[in-house]
Amino acid sequence: MMSFKDSGYVPFTAAEALEEGQRVVLREGGLLVADATQAGIGVNRFAAESGAPAGVALWNKPGTMEVLAAGPVGIGQAVFAAAGGAVGTLPTAEGAYTQIGVAVTACEEAGDLLEVCPVQSGKTETVSGEGA
């Protein structure tokens, strides 16, 4: 019989070392850090070594969550997937970027935890170069 969870918080095993607030993807071996092209399944809630239990706040849970920031973010700014499982403001470089949500709090520097409301998570925003 398959089990199911009635909570937006689910335990998994870390497949690599994880930091609090990193976006994560789920693979057969466990949780991995999401890259800048992946929204992931949610946010890791506490630091975990490879092979250790890790708790994930799923994107579909009610409320906000704390996500690792890639740099300064202002209140109300849309945030997008960034390297290392973090989030940041919309880059200026040409490309397609995955929105994660909207910042509810501000942060000053990379590595800060930022409170995010996961609205429009997974929406793609495209930045075009001149003449495009």
Secondary structure by P-SEA (a helix, b strand, c coil): cbbbbcccbbbbbbccccccbbbbbbccccccccccccccccccccccccccbbbbbcccccbbbbbbbccccccccccccccccccccccccbbbbbbccccccccccccbbbbbccccccbbbbbbcccc
